[in-house]
Every structure is written in structure tokens, then in C-alpha cells.
């Protein structure tokens, strides 16, 4: 019988690098029933602060979940089906942006990669207010993940 390789844990540095290379992941929050609520989200990773930031609207169910129970996790796939990273921690939800250009609006703007920034920043900031946008800040206290070293 041929022995297959076992999954290999990734270092904290490799996990952080994987989080930084991706833009989308699956955010898991906890429903009132205790079951997970999963949603695909765009995010930005700040490796120095160990914070994952998400933009969403104040009326989303994930916001309600996090206000009741701040525990959350982000699952990010690697470059193949065999690798992944998970960032776990407690999340804080900001207040809604209420004035174009306020601190929350500026934080939301800073989350967008330079190449994707809007041409009309003022209009974008007004749109964030109209949508009642908030920032979810997941303070990461645990990173884990693996890779399976096989071809295909």
C-alpha cells in the first residue's frame, strides 16, 4: 500500500501571507441557535495589527450575530484545494458611517486596494452613508491552516 503524505501545518508567516494574497473568504459567525452562519466576504488583512476588516451594511444578519456573540472565524482557501488558512478571534462592529468622510467612511475607503479606489471619492463616501456601511474588525488571536504536498 502506498503511503500518502499527511497535511502539513503552515507557519504563522505563511498563514499571514496567504491571508494577504487573497481578497475573498468565508466569514463564520454564530447564530442564536449555536449553529454557524457562513457568508462569502471581501476583506482586507492588516498583518501588523492582526486585524481582518470587512465592509457590510448595518442591517445584515452577520452584524446582529456579532453584536450578540463576537466570536468569528474567516476561512480562506489557498492556491489549490489542499491548502487553507483560518483566522479566529473576536469581532467588533463599528457604528455606521453617517457623514461623508467621517472616520468610518475613511476606514472603509482605506480598505480598497489602491488600484480599485473610486475616481470620485466624495460620491463614494456619500454612497457609504446612504448604504449605512459599517466596518467589522476581526481581531485575530489564532491562525491555523494546512497544505497537502501532492500533485494534482
C-alpha positions in Angstrom: 0.0 0.0 0.0 1.3 3.4 -1.0 1.6 5.9 1.9 0.1 9.2 1.0 1.5 12.5 2.5 -0.3 13.9 5.5 -1.4 17.5 5.6 1.4 19.9 6.8 0.7 22.8 9.2 1.6 26.2 7.9 3.7 28.7 9.8 2.2 31.9 11.2 4.2 33.8 8.5 2.9 31.5 5.7 -0.7 31.8 7.0 -0.4 35.6 7.2 1.0 35.6 3.6 -2.0 33.5 2.4 -4.4 35.9 4.1 -2.7 38.8 2.4 -2.7 37.3 -1.1 -6.5 36.6 -1.1 -9.4 39.0 -1.3 -12.3 36.7 -0.5 -13.0 34.3 2.2 -15.9 32.7 4.2 -16.8 34.5 7.4 -18.4 32.3 10.1 -20.5 33.9 12.8 -22.6 32.2 15.5 -26.4 32.1 15.1 -28.6 32.3 18.2 -29.1 28.5 17.9 -25.4 28.0 18.1 -25.1 26.9 14.5 -22.6 28.7 12.2 -23.7 31.3 9.7 -21.4 31.4 6.7 -21.1 34.1 4.2 -18.5 34.9 1.5 -16.9 38.3 2.1 -14.3 40.5 0.6 -11.8 41.5 3.2 -8.6 43.3 3.9 -5.8 41.9 6.2 -3.6 44.0 8.4 -0.8 41.7 9.4 0.9 44.1 11.8 -2.3 44.7 13.8 -3.6 41.2 13.1 -7.0 42.6 12.1 -9.2 41.4 9.3 -11.6 44.1 8.1 -14.9 43.6 6.3 -17.3 46.2 4.8 -21.0 45.4 5.2 -24.3 47.2 5.9 -25.7 47.8 9.4 -28.8 45.7 8.7 -27.1 42.4 7.8 -27.7 39.3 9.9 -24.0 38.8 10.5 -23.9 42.2 12.3 -26.6 41.1 14.6 -24.8 37.8 15.3 -21.5 39.6 16.1 -23.2 42.1 18.4 -24.7 39.2 20.3 -21.6 37.0 20.2 -18.4 38.5 18.9 -16.6 35.1 18.2 -16.0 34.7 14.5 -13.6 32.9 12.0 -12.5 33.6 8.5 -11.7 30.6 6.2 -9.5 31.5 3.2 -8.7 28.9 0.5 -5.1 28.6 -0.7 -4.0 28.3 -4.3 -5.3 24.8 -4.5 -8.0 22.6 -2.9 -5.5 21.2 -0.4 -4.5 24.4 1.4 -6.3 26.9 3.6 -5.9 29.4 6.4 -8.3 30.2 9.2 -8.2 33.4 11.3 -10.2 33.2 14.5 -10.9 35.9 17.1 -13.4 38.4 18.4 -15.0 41.0 16.2 -16.1 44.5 16.8 -18.7 46.2 14.6 -18.2 50.0 14.1 -21.0 52.5 14.1 -22.5 53.3 10.7 -20.8 56.0 8.7 -23.1 59.0 9.0 -21.2 61.9 7.5 -19.3 61.6 4.2 -15.6 61.4 5.1 -16.1 60.6 8.8 -13.6 58.1 10.4 -15.7 55.0 9.5 -16.0 56.2 5.9 -12.3 56.8 5.6 -11.5 53.4 7.1 -13.8 51.8 4.5 -12.1 53.8 1.8 -8.6 52.6 3.0 -9.7 49.0 2.8 -9.9 49.3 -1.0 -6.7 48.4 -2.8 -5.1 51.5 -4.5 -5.8 50.2 -8.0 -9.5 49.8 -7.1 -10.1 53.2 -5.5 -13.1 55.2 -6.8 -12.4 58.1 -9.2 -15.0 60.3 -7.4 -14.1 59.8 -3.7 -16.7 62.3 -2.5 -19.5 60.4 -4.3 -18.2 57.1 -2.9 -18.2 58.4 0.7 -21.8 59.7 0.2 -22.8 56.3 -1.1 -21.3 54.6 2.0 -23.5 56.8 4.2 -26.6 56.1 2.2 -26.0 52.3 2.5 -25.3 52.6 6.2 -22.0 50.9 5.9 -20.1 49.6 8.9 -16.6 48.0 9.4 -16.3 44.6 11.0 -12.9 44.3 12.6 -11.9 40.8 13.5 -9.0 40.9 15.9 -7.2 37.6 15.2 -5.9 35.7 18.2 -5.4 32.4 16.4 -4.2 31.5 12.9 -4.1 27.9 11.6 -4.2 26.1 8.3 -2.5 23.3 6.3 -1.3 22.4 2.9 -1.1 18.9 1.4 2.0 18.4 -0.6 0.7 16.3 -3.5 0.5 16.9 -7.2 -3.0 17.4 -8.7 
